[in-house]
Amino acid sequence: MLLGKPYFPRPEDNRYENDGDVVKARRIFYEKPSKNLLYLLRNRFAWMQDYITPTSDVGVEVGCGIGITGEFVKAKSLKMTDFGEYDWLDMTNIDAMNTPFHDAELDFVLCSNMIHHLPSPMKFLREMHRIIKPGGYLLVQEVNCSLFMRLVLHLMRKEGYSYDVNVFDENAILSDPTNPWAANAAIPNLLFDSPAQFHSNVPTFRIERDDYSEFLLFFNSGGVTAKTPYIPLPYWALACVKALDLLLIRLSKNTFALQRSIVLKKI
């Protein structure tokens, strides 16, 4: 595999501007959001509505970052939670692997680009199974560690990846537990690329959806938290870019797709 060897850059080598500054990123989103970013985020979250009944379902987002999911997803109750202590959170200091929610309390849990930061994805999945109702959903938006994603990680030196880990070992530490921004971008691929392997190791959830997305849209979004230059485009042009992305991803998701959307149903 090209660029398949483990790669973890030093934090001080990160080339992104304001990376991790969620307060500034949230202020920019609400004060002067770009059409490019709005289009990207709408595509990342709108599909989740297919699994959420707005008038009755109760859920949470874990690791919500800048906390804007409620702009795109509607539910009877959608609580914003994170490991941090930001003003916009409904619940602060929430460890996604050990939450305060009751057994089978929630109709759904959603997480966006969060699982690849976890020290133990298996502990997270066990905790999600505990708090989600039978037949409920874990809605996941995640990175896809494709060839171009690995190139981006090498170029920008923000996060790393390693395929040389056992993602299904609950005792394995896959990311630095003392640093919530530490990451292994290969975790979603190790978890979900083989449905048979996933279901064998995680029989409590069934994969109901696994779609791939984003290539040029990602590069021209301006960034969610880490900001990058972009070319402003009208919505019709962004729709054309999305269509081109989907064509390229259909040709080779392992080369081009930078994101994936996954639905896990609790059995």
Residue, then its C-alpha position, 0 to 999 in steps of 0.5 A: m500500500l502506497l504510504g501505508k507505513p505508520y506515520f505520526p507527525r509531531p504536534e509542533d509540526n502542524r501546518y494548519e492555521n488555528d487548528g483546535d481553536v473551536v471557539k474561533a471556528r464557531r464564531i466564524f461559522y455564525e458570523k461569516p459562514s461561507k457557502n462552501l463550508l455550509y454546503l460541506l456540513r449540510n452533506r455531512f449531517a443531512w443524511m442522518q435525518d433519515y434515521i431520526t424522527p424530529t418529533s419524538d427521538v431523543g439523542v446526543e452528539v458526543g465529541c461535538g466540537i464547535g456544536i453546530t449539528g443542530e443547524f442541520v439535524k432536527a430531533k425532539s432533543l439533541k444534546m451537545t456533549d464534549f470532553g471540553e468545557y465550552d459555553w455552547l455545550d449542554m453537558t461538559n467533560i463527557d468521556a465518550m467511552n464512559t458517559p453518564f447516560h442511563d441504559a437504553e436511554l437514547d434513540f440515537v447517538l451521533c458523532s462526527n470525525m471523533i472515533h479516530h481520536l479515541p484511545s479505545p474504539m471498542k470501549f466506545l462501541r460497548e458504551m454506545h450499545r449500553i446507552i442506545k435503545p434496542g433498534g436505535y442508531l449510532l450515526v457516524q461521520e468519519v475520515n476515510c484513510s484513502l491515498f489522498m487522505r494519507l497525502v494530506l496528513h503527510l503534507m499538513r502534518k496534523e494527524g497520523y495513522s497506523y494500520d499496525v494495530n488491533v482495533f478490536d482489542e479493547n485493551a489496546i491504546l490506539s491514541d494518546p489518552t492524555n491528548p483529545w486531539a491525538a488521532n489515528a486516521a486509520i481507525p475507521n478503516l480498520l473498524f468498518d472496511s470488512p463488515a464480516q470482521f466487524h460483525s464477528n467482533v462487534p455482534t451487538f451492532r449491525i452496519e446498515r449504511d456505509d457511504y463514501s464522500e468528499f474529495l474536491l469539496f473537502f479541499n475547497s471548504g475552508g476547513v471546519t476548525a482548522k482553516t485553509p484558503y478556498i475559492p468561494l463558489p455558488y451552490w450550483a457550482l458546489a453541486c457540480v463539484k459534488a457530482l465530480d467527487l462522487l464520480l471519482i469516488r465510484l472509480s476508486k474510493n480507496t484513492f479519492a474518498l476523504q469521508r464516509s458515513i456509517v450507520l450502526k443499528k443496535i441489535 
